[in-house]
Amino acid sequence: QVHLVESGGGLVQPGGSLRLSCAASRSIFGLGAMGWYRQAPGKERELVATVTRDDITNYADSVKGRFTISRDNSNDMVYLQMNNLKPEDTAVYYCHAEWRDTYGQGIQVTVSS
């Protein structure tokens, strides 16, 4: 079993930045690819970004060039740097591990003036 705990969310103005962190309760090296998903009100959960154990990254078209995913295998952390945030980025963001398709509890990100 693994627990994923997100932090770093909140309210930010359009154009601003946030950095989400995900702390895992065990070594992430054995969890396979790690990622971030999000779910906006009334919408389905969608992929935001993933990073493999070999640091190969993949991004949704809507966030390419604005978001950066990274992982720190030594400290069992995964990050999502979000720049130039837009109102349409407002959602609950979930950390995800490929291992057993595990999600964290989610954290709210609100982009509004």
MIPA-601787 format. One record per atom (N, C-alpha, C, O): z, x, y. Coordinates in Angstrom, 1 decimal, always signed. Example, Ala and Ser with C-alpha at 12.3 -4.5 7.8 and 13.67 -1.06 7.14 Angstrom:
BEGIN
<rec c3="+7.8" c1="+13.2" c2="-5.7"/>
<rec c3="+7.8" c1="+12.3" c2="-4.5"/>
<rec c3="+7.8" c1="+13.2" c2="-3.3"/>
<rec c3="+8.5" c1="+14.2" c2="-3.3"/>
<rec c3="+7.1" c1="+12.8" c2="-2.2"/>
<rec c3="+7.1" c1="+13.7" c2="-1.1"/>
<rec c3="+7.9" c1="+12.9" c2="+0.0"/>
<rec c3="+8.0" c1="+13.4" c2="+1.1"/>
This chain:
BEGIN
<rec c3="+0.0" c1="+0.8" c2="-1.2"/>
<rec c3="+0.0" c1="+0.0" c2="+0.0"/>
<rec c3="+0.0" c1="+0.9" c2="+1.2"/>
<rec c3="+0.6" c1="+2.0" c2="+1.2"/>
<rec c3="-0.6" c1="+0.4" c2="+2.3"/>
<rec c3="-0.6" c1="+1.1" c2="+3.6"/>
<rec c3="-0.5" c1="+0.1" c2="+4.7"/>
<rec c3="-1.0" c1="-1.0" c2="+4.7"/>
<rec c3="+0.3" c1="+0.5" c2="+5.7"/>
<rec c3="+0.5" c1="-0.2" c2="+6.9"/>
<rec c3="-0.2" c1="+0.4" c2="+8.1"/>
<rec c3="-0.1" c1="+1.7" c2="+8.2"/>
<rec c3="-1.0" c1="-0.3" c2="+8.8"/>
<rec c3="-1.7" c1="+0.2" c2="+10.0"/>
<rec c3="-1.1" c1="-0.5" c2="+11.2"/>
<rec c3="-1.0" c1="-1.7" c2="+11.3"/>
<rec c3="-0.6" c1="+0.3" c2="+12.2"/>
<rec c3="+0.0" c1="-0.3" c2="+13.4"/>
<rec c3="-0.8" c1="+0.2" c2="+14.7"/>
<rec c3="-0.9" c1="+1.3" c2="+14.9"/>
<rec c3="-1.3" c1="-0.8" c2="+15.4"/>
<rec c3="-2.1" c1="-0.5" c2="+16.6"/>
<rec c3="-1.2" c1="-0.5" c2="+17.8"/>
<rec c3="-0.1" c1="-1.1" c2="+17.9"/>
<rec c3="-1.6" c1="+0.3" c2="+18.8"/>
<rec c3="-0.9" c1="+0.3" c2="+20.1"/>
<rec c3="-1.9" c1="+0.7" c2="+21.2"/>
<rec c3="-3.0" c1="+1.2" c2="+20.9"/>
<rec c3="-1.5" c1="+0.5" c2="+22.5"/>
<rec c3="-2.3" c1="+0.9" c2="+23.6"/>
<rec c3="-3.2" c1="-0.2" c2="+24.2"/>
<rec c3="-3.9" c1="+0.1" c2="+25.2"/>
<rec c3="-3.0" c1="-1.4" c2="+23.7"/>
<rec c3="-3.8" c1="-2.5" c2="+24.3"/>
<rec c3="-3.1" c1="-3.0" c2="+25.7"/>
<rec c3="-2.2" c1="-2.4" c2="+26.1"/>
<rec c3="-3.7" c1="-4.0" c2="+26.3"/>
<rec c3="-3.2" c1="-4.6" c2="+27.5"/>
<rec c3="-4.3" c1="-5.1" c2="+28.4"/>
<rec c3="-5.4" c1="-5.5" c2="+27.9"/>
<rec c3="-3.9" c1="-5.3" c2="+29.6"/>
<rec c3="-4.8" c1="-5.9" c2="+30.6"/>
<rec c3="-5.4" c1="-4.8" c2="+31.5"/>
<rec c3="-4.7" c1="-3.9" c2="+32.0"/>
<rec c3="-6.7" c1="-4.8" c2="+31.7"/>
<rec c3="-7.4" c1="-3.8" c2="+32.5"/>
<rec c3="-8.5" c1="-4.5" c2="+33.3"/>
<rec c3="-9.1" c1="-5.5" c2="+32.8"/>
<rec c3="-8.8" c1="-3.9" c2="+34.4"/>
<rec c3="-9.9" c1="-4.5" c2="+35.2"/>
<rec c3="-11.2" c1="-4.0" c2="+34.7"/>
<rec c3="-11.3" c1="-3.0" c2="+34.1"/>
<rec c3="-12.3" c1="-4.8" c2="+35.0"/>
<rec c3="-13.6" c1="-4.3" c2="+34.6"/>
<rec c3="-13.9" c1="-3.0" c2="+35.1"/>
<rec c3="-13.6" c1="-2.6" c2="+36.3"/>
<rec c3="-14.6" c1="-2.1" c2="+34.3"/>
<rec c3="-14.8" c1="-0.8" c2="+34.6"/>
<rec c3="-13.7" c1="+0.2" c2="+34.3"/>
<rec c3="-13.9" c1="+1.4" c2="+34.3"/>
<rec c3="-12.6" c1="-0.3" c2="+33.9"/>
<rec c3="-11.5" c1="+0.5" c2="+33.5"/>
<rec c3="-11.5" c1="+1.1" c2="+32.1"/>
<rec c3="-12.5" c1="+0.8" c2="+31.4"/>
<rec c3="-10.5" c1="+1.8" c2="+31.7"/>
<rec c3="-10.4" c1="+2.4" c2="+30.4"/>
<rec c3="-9.1" c1="+2.1" c2="+29.7"/>
<rec c3="-8.1" c1="+1.9" c2="+30.4"/>
<rec c3="-9.2" c1="+2.1" c2="+28.4"/>
<rec c3="-8.0" c1="+2.0" c2="+27.6"/>
<rec c3="-8.2" c1="+2.9" c2="+26.4"/>
<rec c3="-9.3" c1="+3.2" c2="+26.0"/>
<rec c3="-7.1" c1="+3.4" c2="+25.8"/>
<rec c3="-7.2" c1="+4.1" c2="+24.5"/>
<rec c3="-6.3" c1="+3.4" c2="+23.5"/>
<rec c3="-5.0" c1="+3.4" c2="+23.7"/>
<rec c3="-6.9" c1="+2.9" c2="+22.5"/>
<rec c3="-6.1" c1="+2.3" c2="+21.4"/>
<rec c3="-5.8" c1="+3.4" c2="+20.3"/>
<rec c3="-6.6" c1="+4.3" c2="+20.1"/>
<rec c3="-4.6" c1="+3.3" c2="+19.8"/>
<rec c3="-4.2" c1="+4.1" c2="+18.7"/>
<rec c3="-3.8" c1="+3.3" c2="+17.5"/>
<rec c3="-3.4" c1="+2.2" c2="+17.6"/>
<rec c3="-4.0" c1="+3.9" c2="+16.4"/>
<rec c3="-3.7" c1="+3.3" c2="+15.1"/>
<rec c3="-2.9" c1="+4.3" c2="+14.3"/>
<rec c3="-3.4" c1="+5.4" c2="+13.9"/>
<rec c3="-1.6" c1="+4.0" c2="+13.9"/>
<rec c3="-0.8" c1="+4.8" c2="+13.1"/>
<rec c3="-0.7" c1="+4.3" c2="+11.7"/>
<rec c3="-0.5" c1="+3.1" c2="+11.5"/>
<rec c3="-1.0" c1="+5.1" c2="+10.7"/>
<rec c3="-1.0" c1="+4.8" c2="+9.3"/>
<rec c3="+0.3" c1="+5.2" c2="+8.7"/>
<rec c3="+0.9" c1="+6.2" c2="+9.1"/>
<rec c3="+0.7" c1="+4.4" c2="+7.7"/>
<rec c3="+2.0" c1="+4.7" c2="+7.0"/>
<rec c3="+1.9" c1="+5.8" c2="+5.9"/>
<rec c3="+2.8" c1="+6.2" c2="+5.3"/>
<rec c3="+0.6" c1="+6.2" c2="+5.7"/>
<rec c3="+0.4" c1="+7.3" c2="+4.7"/>
<rec c3="-0.9" c1="+8.0" c2="+5.1"/>
<rec c3="-1.5" c1="+7.7" c2="+6.1"/>
<rec c3="-1.2" c1="+9.1" c2="+4.4"/>
<rec c3="-2.3" c1="+9.9" c2="+4.8"/>
<rec c3="-3.6" c1="+9.1" c2="+4.8"/>
<rec c3="-3.9" c1="+8.4" c2="+3.9"/>
<rec c3="-4.3" c1="+9.3" c2="+6.0"/>
<rec c3="-5.5" c1="+8.6" c2="+6.1"/>
<rec c3="-6.7" c1="+9.2" c2="+5.4"/>
<rec c3="-7.7" c1="+8.6" c2="+5.3"/>
<rec c3="-6.5" c1="+10.5" c2="+5.0"/>
<rec c3="-7.6" c1="+11.2" c2="+4.3"/>
<rec c3="-8.0" c1="+10.4" c2="+3.1"/>
<rec c3="-9.1" c1="+10.4" c2="+2.7"/>
<rec c3="-7.0" c1="+9.9" c2="+2.4"/>
<rec c3="-7.2" c1="+9.1" c2="+1.2"/>
<rec c3="-7.7" c1="+7.7" c2="+1.4"/>
<rec c3="-7.9" c1="+7.0" c2="+0.4"/>
<rec c3="-7.8" c1="+7.3" c2="+2.6"/>
<rec c3="-8.1" c1="+5.9" c2="+2.9"/>
<rec c3="-9.6" c1="+5.6" c2="+3.1"/>
<rec c3="-10.0" c1="+4.5" c2="+3.3"/>
<rec c3="-10.4" c1="+6.7" c2="+3.0"/>
<rec c3="-11.8" c1="+6.5" c2="+3.2"/>
<rec c3="-12.2" c1="+6.4" c2="+4.7"/>
<rec c3="-11.5" c1="+7.0" c2="+5.5"/>
<rec c3="-13.2" c1="+5.6" c2="+4.9"/>
<rec c3="-13.6" c1="+5.4" c2="+6.3"/>
<rec c3="-12.5" c1="+4.6" c2="+7.1"/>
<rec c3="-11.9" c1="+3.7" c2="+6.5"/>
<rec c3="-12.3" c1="+4.9" c2="+8.3"/>
<rec c3="-11.4" c1="+4.2" c2="+9.2"/>
<rec c3="-12.3" c1="+3.5" c2="+10.3"/>
<rec c3="-13.3" c1="+4.0" c2="+10.6"/>
<rec c3="-11.8" c1="+2.4" c2="+10.8"/>
<rec c3="-12.6" c1="+1.7" c2="+11.8"/>
<rec c3="-11.8" c1="+0.8" c2="+12.7"/>
<rec c3="-10.6" c1="+0.6" c2="+12.5"/>
<rec c3="-12.5" c1="+0.3" c2="+13.7"/>
<rec c3="-11.9" c1="-0.8" c2="+14.5"/>
<rec c3="-12.8" c1="-2.0" c2="+14.5"/>
<rec c3="-14.0" c1="-1.9" c2="+14.6"/>
<rec c3="-12.2" c1="-3.1" c2="+14.4"/>
<rec c3="-12.9" c1="-4.4" c2="+14.5"/>
<rec c3="-12.3" c1="-5.2" c2="+15.7"/>
<rec c3="-11.2" c1="-4.8" c2="+16.2"/>
<rec c3="-12.9" c1="-6.2" c2="+16.1"/>
<rec c3="-12.4" c1="-7.1" c2="+17.1"/>
<rec c3="-12.8" c1="-8.5" c2="+16.9"/>
<rec c3="-13.8" c1="-8.8" c2="+16.3"/>
<rec c3="-11.9" c1="-9.4" c2="+17.4"/>
<rec c3="-12.2" c1="-10.8" c2="+17.3"/>
<rec c3="-11.9" c1="-11.5" c2="+18.6"/>
<rec c3="-10.7" c1="-11.5" c2="+19.1"/>
<rec c3="-12.9" c1="-12.1" c2="+19.2"/>
<rec c3="-12.7" c1="-12.8" c2="+20.5"/>
<rec c3="-12.4" c1="-14.3" c2="+20.2"/>
<rec c3="-12.8" c1="-14.8" c2="+19.1"/>
<rec c3="-11.8" c1="-15.0" c2="+21.1"/>
<rec c3="-11.5" c1="-16.4" c2="+20.8"/>
<rec c3="-12.8" c1="-17.2" c2="+20.5"/>
<rec c3="-13.8" c1="-17.2" c2="+21.2"/>
<rec c3="-12.7" c1="-18.0" c2="+19.4"/>
<rec c3="-13.8" c1="-18.8" c2="+19.0"/>
<rec c3="-14.9" c1="-18.0" c2="+18.3"/>
<rec c3="-16.0" c1="-18.6" c2="+18.0"/>
<rec c3="-14.8" c1="-16.7" c2="+18.1"/>
<rec c3="-15.8" c1="-15.9" c2="+17.5"/>
<rec c3="-15.3" c1="-15.3" c2="+16.2"/>
<rec c3="-14.1" c1="-15.2" c2="+15.9"/>
<rec c3="-16.3" c1="-14.9" c2="+15.4"/>
<rec c3="-15.9" c1="-14.2" c2="+14.1"/>
<rec c3="-15.5" c1="-12.7" c2="+14.4"/>
<rec c3="-15.9" c1="-12.1" c2="+15.4"/>
<rec c3="-14.7" c1="-12.2" c2="+13.5"/>
<rec c3="-14.4" c1="-10.8" c2="+13.6"/>
<rec c3="-15.6" c1="-9.9" c2="+13.5"/>
<rec c3="-16.5" c1="-10.2" c2="+12.6"/>
<rec c3="-15.7" c1="-8.9" c2="+14.3"/>
<rec c3="-16.9" c1="-8.0" c2="+14.3"/>
<rec c3="-16.6" c1="-6.6" c2="+14.3"/>
<rec c3="-15.5" c1="-6.2" c2="+14.8"/>
<rec c3="-17.5" c1="-5.8" c2="+13.7"/>
<rec c3="-17.3" c1="-4.3" c2="+13.7"/>
<rec c3="-17.5" c1="-3.8" c2="+15.1"/>
<rec c3="-18.4" c1="-4.1" c2="+15.8"/>
<rec c3="-16.6" c1="-2.8" c2="+15.5"/>
<rec c3="-16.7" c1="-2.1" c2="+16.7"/>
<rec c3="-17.2" c1="-0.7" c2="+16.4"/>
<rec c3="-18.2" c1="-0.2" c2="+17.0"/>
<rec c3="-16.5" c1="+0.0" c2="+15.6"/>
<rec c3="-16.8" c1="+1.4" c2="+15.3"/>
<rec c3="-16.1" c1="+1.8" c2="+14.0"/>
<rec c3="-15.1" c1="+1.3" c2="+13.6"/>
<rec c3="-16.8" c1="+2.8" c2="+13.3"/>
<rec c3="-16.2" c1="+3.4" c2="+12.1"/>
<rec c3="-16.3" c1="+4.9" c2="+12.2"/>
<rec c3="-17.2" c1="+5.4" c2="+12.9"/>
<rec c3="-15.4" c1="+5.6" c2="+11.5"/>
<rec c3="-15.5" c1="+7.0" c2="+11.3"/>
<rec c3="-15.2" c1="+7.4" c2="+9.9"/>
<rec c3="-14.2" c1="+7.0" c2="+9.3"/>
<rec c3="-16.0" c1="+8.2" c2="+9.3"/>
<rec c3="-15.8" c1="+8.6" c2="+7.9"/>
<rec c3="-14.9" c1="+9.8" c2="+7.8"/>
<rec c3="-14.5" c1="+10.3" c2="+8.8"/>
<rec c3="-14.5" c1="+10.2" c2="+6.6"/>
<rec c3="-13.7" c1="+11.3" c2="+6.4"/>
<rec c3="-14.3" c1="+12.6" c2="+6.9"/>
<rec c3="-13.7" c1="+13.6" c2="+7.2"/>
<rec c3="-15.7" c1="+12.6" c2="+7.0"/>
<rec c3="-16.4" c1="+13.7" c2="+7.4"/>
<rec c3="-16.8" c1="+13.6" c2="+8.9"/>
<rec c3="-17.6" c1="+14.3" c2="+9.4"/>
<rec c3="-16.1" c1="+12.7" c2="+9.6"/>
<rec c3="-16.3" c1="+12.5" c2="+11.0"/>
<rec c3="-17.7" c1="+12.0" c2="+11.4"/>
<rec c3="-18.1" c1="+12.2" c2="+12.5"/>
<rec c3="-18.3" c1="+11.3" c2="+10.5"/>
<rec c3="-19.5" c1="+10.6" c2="+10.9"/>
<rec c3="-19.2" c1="+9.2" c2="+11.5"/>
<rec c3="-18.5" c1="+8.5" c2="+10.9"/>
<rec c3="-19.7" c1="+9.0" c2="+12.7"/>
<rec c3="-19.3" c1="+7.8" c2="+13.4"/>
<rec c3="-20.5" c1="+6.8" c2="+13.4"/>
<rec c3="-21.7" c1="+7.1" c2="+13.3"/>
<rec c3="-20.1" c1="+5.5" c2="+13.6"/>
<rec c3="-21.0" c1="+4.4" c2="+13.7"/>
<rec c3="-20.5" c1="+3.4" c2="+14.7"/>
<rec c3="-19.3" c1="+3.2" c2="+14.7"/>
<rec c3="-21.3" c1="+2.9" c2="+15.6"/>
<rec c3="-20.9" c1="+2.0" c2="+16.6"/>
<rec c3="-21.7" c1="+0.7" c2="+16.7"/>
<rec c3="-22.9" c1="+0.7" c2="+16.4"/>
<rec c3="-21.1" c1="-0.4" c2="+17.1"/>
<rec c3="-21.8" c1="-1.6" c2="+17.4"/>
<rec c3="-22.7" c1="-1.3" c2="+18.6"/>
<rec c3="-22.3" c1="-0.5" c2="+19.5"/>
<rec c3="-23.9" c1="-1.9" c2="+18.7"/>
<rec c3="-24.8" c1="-1.6" c2="+19.8"/>
<rec c3="-24.1" c1="-2.0" c2="+21.2"/>
<rec c3="-24.4" c1="-1.3" c2="+22.2"/>
<rec c3="-23.2" c1="-3.0" c2="+21.2"/>
<rec c3="-22.6" c1="-3.5" c2="+22.4"/>
<rec c3="-21.6" c1="-2.4" c2="+23.0"/>
<rec c3="-21.3" c1="-2.6" c2="+24.2"/>
<rec c3="-21.2" c1="-1.5" c2="+22.2"/>
<rec c3="-20.2" c1="-0.5" c2="+22.7"/>
<rec c3="-20.7" c1="+0.9" c2="+22.8"/>
<rec c3="-20.0" c1="+1.8" c2="+23.2"/>
<rec c3="-21.9" c1="+1.2" c2="+22.3"/>
<rec c3="-22.5" c1="+2.5" c2="+22.3"/>
<rec c3="-22.5" c1="+3.1" c2="+23.7"/>
<rec c3="-23.0" c1="+2.4" c2="+24.6"/>
<rec c3="-22.1" c1="+4.3" c2="+23.8"/>
<rec c3="-22.1" c1="+5.0" c2="+25.1"/>
<rec c3="-20.8" c1="+4.7" c2="+25.9"/>
<rec c3="-20.6" c1="+5.4" c2="+26.9"/>
<rec c3="-20.0" c1="+3.8" c2="+25.5"/>
<rec c3="-18.8" c1="+3.4" c2="+26.2"/>
<rec c3="-17.5" c1="+3.7" c2="+25.4"/>
<rec c3="-16.5" c1="+4.1" c2="+26.0"/>
<rec c3="-17.6" c1="+3.5" c2="+24.1"/>
<rec c3="-16.5" c1="+3.7" c2="+23.2"/>
<rec c3="-16.6" c1="+4.9" c2="+22.4"/>
<rec c3="-17.7" c1="+5.2" c2="+22.0"/>
<rec c3="-15.5" c1="+5.5" c2="+22.0"/>
<rec c3="-15.5" c1="+6.7" c2="+21.1"/>
<rec c3="-14.4" c1="+6.6" c2="+20.1"/>
<rec c3="-13.2" c1="+6.4" c2="+20.5"/>
<rec c3="-14.7" c1="+6.6" c2="+18.9"/>
<rec c3="-13.8" c1="+6.6" c2="+17.8"/>
<rec c3="-13.5" c1="+8.0" c2="+17.3"/>
<rec c3="-14.4" c1="+8.8" c2="+17.2"/>
<rec c3="-12.2" c1="+8.3" c2="+16.9"/>
<rec c3="-11.9" c1="+9.6" c2="+16.4"/>
<rec c3="-10.7" c1="+9.4" c2="+15.4"/>
<rec c3="-10.0" c1="+8.4" c2="+15.5"/>
<rec c3="-10.6" c1="+10.4" c2="+14.6"/>
<rec c3="-9.5" c1="+10.3" c2="+13.6"/>
<rec c3="-8.8" c1="+11.7" c2="+13.6"/>
<rec c3="-9.4" c1="+12.7" c2="+13.7"/>
<rec c3="-7.5" c1="+11.7" c2="+13.4"/>
<rec c3="-6.7" c1="+12.9" c2="+13.3"/>
<rec c3="-6.0" c1="+12.8" c2="+11.9"/>
<rec c3="-5.0" c1="+12.2" c2="+11.7"/>
<rec c3="-6.6" c1="+13.5" c2="+10.9"/>
<rec c3="-6.1" c1="+13.4" c2="+9.6"/>
<rec c3="-4.8" c1="+14.1" c2="+9.4"/>
<rec c3="-4.0" c1="+13.8" c2="+8.6"/>
<rec c3="-4.5" c1="+15.1" c2="+10.3"/>
<rec c3="-3.2" c1="+15.8" c2="+10.2"/>
<rec c3="-2.0" c1="+14.9" c2="+10.6"/>
<rec c3="-0.9" c1="+15.0" c2="+10.0"/>
<rec c3="-2.3" c1="+14.0" c2="+11.5"/>
<rec c3="-1.2" c1="+13.1" c2="+12.0"/>
<rec c3="-1.4" c1="+11.7" c2="+11.6"/>
<rec c3="-0.6" c1="+10.8" c2="+12.0"/>
<rec c3="-2.4" c1="+11.4" c2="+10.8"/>
<rec c3="-2.6" c1="+10.1" c2="+10.2"/>
<rec c3="-2.8" c1="+9.0" c2="+11.3"/>
<rec c3="-2.3" c1="+7.9" c2="+11.3"/>
<rec c3="-3.6" c1="+9.4" c2="+12.3"/>
<rec c3="-3.9" c1="+8.6" c2="+13.4"/>
<rec c3="-5.4" c1="+8.3" c2="+13.6"/>
<rec c3="-6.2" c1="+9.2" c2="+13.2"/>
<rec c3="-5.8" c1="+7.2" c2="+14.1"/>
<rec c3="-7.1" c1="+6.8" c2="+14.5"/>
<rec c3="-7.1" c1="+6.3" c2="+15.9"/>
<rec c3="-6.2" c1="+5.6" c2="+16.3"/>
<rec c3="-8.1" c1="+6.7" c2="+16.7"/>
<rec c3="-8.1" c1="+6.3" c2="+18.1"/>
<rec c3="-9.4" c1="+5.6" c2="+18.5"/>
<rec c3="-10.5" c1="+5.8" c2="+17.8"/>
<rec c3="-9.4" c1="+4.8" c2="+19.5"/>
<rec c3="-10.6" c1="+4.2" c2="+20.1"/>
<rec c3="-10.5" c1="+4.4" c2="+21.6"/>
<rec c3="-9.7" c1="+3.7" c2="+22.2"/>
<rec c3="-11.2" c1="+5.3" c2="+22.1"/>
<rec c3="-11.3" c1="+5.4" c2="+23.6"/>
<rec c3="-12.3" c1="+4.5" c2="+24.1"/>
<rec c3="-13.5" c1="+4.5" c2="+23.7"/>
<rec c3="-11.9" c1="+3.6" c2="+25.0"/>
<rec c3="-12.8" c1="+2.6" c2="+25.6"/>
<rec c3="-13.0" c1="+2.8" c2="+27.1"/>
<rec c3="-12.0" c1="+2.7" c2="+27.8"/>
<rec c3="-14.2" c1="+3.1" c2="+27.5"/>
<rec c3="-14.5" c1="+3.3" c2="+28.9"/>
<rec c3="-15.4" c1="+2.2" c2="+29.4"/>
<rec c3="-16.1" c1="+1.5" c2="+28.6"/>
<rec c3="-15.5" c1="+2.1" c2="+30.7"/>
<rec c3="-16.3" c1="+1.1" c2="+31.4"/>
<rec c3="-16.2" c1="-0.3" c2="+30.7"/>
<rec c3="-17.2" c1="-0.9" c2="+30.3"/>
<rec c3="-15.0" c1="-0.7" c2="+30.6"/>
<rec c3="-14.7" c1="-2.0" c2="+29.9"/>
<rec c3="-15.3" c1="-3.1" c2="+30.7"/>
<rec c3="-15.4" c1="-3.2" c2="+31.9"/>
<rec c3="-15.8" c1="-4.1" c2="+29.9"/>
<rec c3="-16.4" c1="-5.3" c2="+30.4"/>
<rec c3="-15.6" c1="-6.6" c2="+30.0"/>
<rec c3="-14.9" c1="-6.5" c2="+29.0"/>
<rec c3="-15.7" c1="-7.7" c2="+30.7"/>
<rec c3="-15.0" c1="-8.9" c2="+30.3"/>
<rec c3="-15.3" c1="-9.3" c2="+28.9"/>
<rec c3="-14.4" c1="-9.8" c2="+28.2"/>
<rec c3="-16.5" c1="-9.1" c2="+28.4"/>
<rec c3="-16.9" c1="-9.4" c2="+27.1"/>
<rec c3="-16.2" c1="-8.6" c2="+26.0"/>
<rec c3="-16.4" c1="-8.8" c2="+24.8"/>
<rec c3="-15.5" c1="-7.5" c2="+26.4"/>
<rec c3="-14.8" c1="-6.7" c2="+25.5"/>
<rec c3="-13.4" c1="-7.3" c2="+25.2"/>
<rec c3="-12.7" c1="-6.8" c2="+24.3"/>
<rec c3="-13.1" c1="-8.4" c2="+25.9"/>
<rec c3="-11.8" c1="-9.0" c2="+25.6"/>
<rec c3="-11.7" c1="-9.6" c2="+24.2"/>
<rec c3="-12.6" c1="-10.3" c2="+23.8"/>
<rec c3="-10.7" c1="-9.2" c2="+23.5"/>
<rec c3="-10.5" c1="-9.6" c2="+22.1"/>
<rec c3="-9.2" c1="-9.0" c2="+21.5"/>
<rec c3="-8.6" c1="-8.2" c2="+22.2"/>
<rec c3="-8.9" c1="-9.5" c2="+20.3"/>
<rec c3="-7.9" c1="-8.8" c2="+19.6"/>
<rec c3="-8.6" c1="-7.7" c2="+18.8"/>
<rec c3="-9.5" c1="-8.0" c2="+18.0"/>
<rec c3="-8.0" c1="-6.5" c2="+18.9"/>
<rec c3="-8.6" c1="-5.4" c2="+18.2"/>
<rec c3="-7.8" c1="-5.0" c2="+17.0"/>
<rec c3="-6.6" c1="-4.9" c2="+17.0"/>
<rec c3="-8.5" c1="-4.8" c2="+15.9"/>
<rec c3="-7.8" c1="-4.5" c2="+14.6"/>
<rec c3="-8.2" c1="-3.1" c2="+14.1"/>
<rec c3="-9.4" c1="-2.8" c2="+14.1"/>
<rec c3="-7.2" c1="-2.3" c2="+13.7"/>
<rec c3="-7.5" c1="-1.1" c2="+12.9"/>
<rec c3="-7.8" c1="-1.5" c2="+11.5"/>
<rec c3="-7.2" c1="-2.4" c2="+10.9"/>
<rec c3="-8.7" c1="-0.7" c2="+10.9"/>
<rec c3="-9.2" c1="-1.0" c2="+9.5"/>
<rec c3="-9.3" c1="+0.2" c2="+8.7"/>
<rec c3="-9.7" c1="+1.3" c2="+9.2"/>
<rec c3="-8.9" c1="+0.1" c2="+7.4"/>
<rec c3="-9.1" c1="+1.2" c2="+6.5"/>
<rec c3="-10.0" c1="+0.7" c2="+5.3"/>
<rec c3="-9.8" c1="-0.4" c2="+4.9"/>
<rec c3="-10.9" c1="+1.5" c2="+4.9"/>
<rec c3="-11.8" c1="+1.2" c2="+3.8"/>
<rec c3="-11.0" c1="+0.9" c2="+2.5"/>
<rec c3="-11.4" c1="+0.0" c2="+1.7"/>
<rec c3="-9.9" c1="+1.6" c2="+2.3"/>
<rec c3="-9.1" c1="+1.5" c2="+1.2"/>
<rec c3="-8.5" c1="+0.1" c2="+1.1"/>
<rec c3="-7.7" c1="-0.3" c2="+1.9"/>
<rec c3="-8.9" c1="-0.6" c2="+0.1"/>
<rec c3="-8.5" c1="-2.0" c2="-0.2"/>
<rec c3="-8.7" c1="-2.9" c2="+1.0"/>
<rec c3="-8.1" c1="-3.9" c2="+1.2"/>
<rec c3="-9.7" c1="-2.6" c2="+1.9"/>
<rec c3="-10.1" c1="-3.4" c2="+3.0"/>
<rec c3="-8.8" c1="-3.8" c2="+3.8"/>
<rec c3="-8.6" c1="-5.0" c2="+4.0"/>
<rec c3="-8.1" c1="-2.9" c2="+4.3"/>
<rec c3="-6.8" c1="-3.1" c2="+4.9"/>
<rec c3="-7.0" c1="-3.2" c2="+6.4"/>
<rec c3="-7.6" c1="-2.4" c2="+7.1"/>
<rec c3="-6.3" c1="-4.2" c2="+7.0"/>
<rec c3="-6.3" c1="-4.4" c2="+8.5"/>
<rec c3="-4.9" c1="-4.3" c2="+9.0"/>
<rec c3="-3.9" c1="-4.5" c2="+8.3"/>
<rec c3="-4.8" c1="-3.8" c2="+10.3"/>
<rec c3="-3.5" c1="-3.9" c2="+11.0"/>
<rec c3="-3.3" c1="-5.3" c2="+11.5"/>
<rec c3="-4.0" c1="-6.2" c2="+11.2"/>
<rec c3="-2.2" c1="-5.5" c2="+12.2"/>
<rec c3="-1.8" c1="-6.8" c2="+12.7"/>
<rec c3="-2.6" c1="-7.2" c2="+14.0"/>
<rec c3="-2.7" c1="-8.4" c2="+14.3"/>
<rec c3="-3.3" c1="-6.2" c2="+14.6"/>
<rec c3="-4.1" c1="-6.5" c2="+15.8"/>
<rec c3="-3.3" c1="-6.3" c2="+17.1"/>
<rec c3="-2.1" c1="-6.4" c2="+17.1"/>
<rec c3="-4.1" c1="-6.0" c2="+18.1"/>
<rec c3="-3.6" c1="-5.8" c2="+19.5"/>
<rec c3="-4.5" c1="-6.4" c2="+20.5"/>
<rec c3="-5.7" c1="-6.3" c2="+20.4"/>
<rec c3="-4.0" c1="-7.1" c2="+21.5"/>
<rec c3="-4.8" c1="-7.8" c2="+22.5"/>
<rec c3="-5.3" c1="-6.8" c2="+23.5"/>
<rec c3="-4.6" c1="-5.9" c2="+24.1"/>
<rec c3="-6.6" c1="-6.9" c2="+23.8"/>
<rec c3="-7.2" c1="-6.2" c2="+25.0"/>
<rec c3="-7.8" c1="-7.3" c2="+25.9"/>
<rec c3="-8.7" c1="-8.0" c2="+25.4"/>
<rec c3="-7.4" c1="-7.3" c2="+27.1"/>
<rec c3="-8.0" c1="-8.2" c2="+28.1"/>
<rec c3="-8.6" c1="-7.5" c2="+29.2"/>
<rec c3="-7.9" c1="-6.7" c2="+29.9"/>
<rec c3="-9.9" c1="-7.8" c2="+29.5"/>
<rec c3="-10.6" c1="-7.2" c2="+30.6"/>
<rec c3="-10.8" c1="-8.3" c2="+31.7"/>
<rec c3="-11.7" c1="-9.2" c2="+31.4"/>
<rec c3="-10.2" c1="-8.2" c2="+32.8"/>
<rec c3="-10.3" c1="-9.2" c2="+33.8"/>
<rec c3="-9.8" c1="-8.7" c2="+35.1"/>
<rec c3="-9.0" c1="-7.8" c2="+35.2"/>
<rec c3="-10.4" c1="-9.3" c2="+36.2"/>
<rec c3="-10.0" c1="-8.9" c2="+37.5"/>
<rec c3="-9.0" c1="-9.9" c2="+38.1"/>
<rec c3="-8.6" c1="-9.7" c2="+39.2"/>
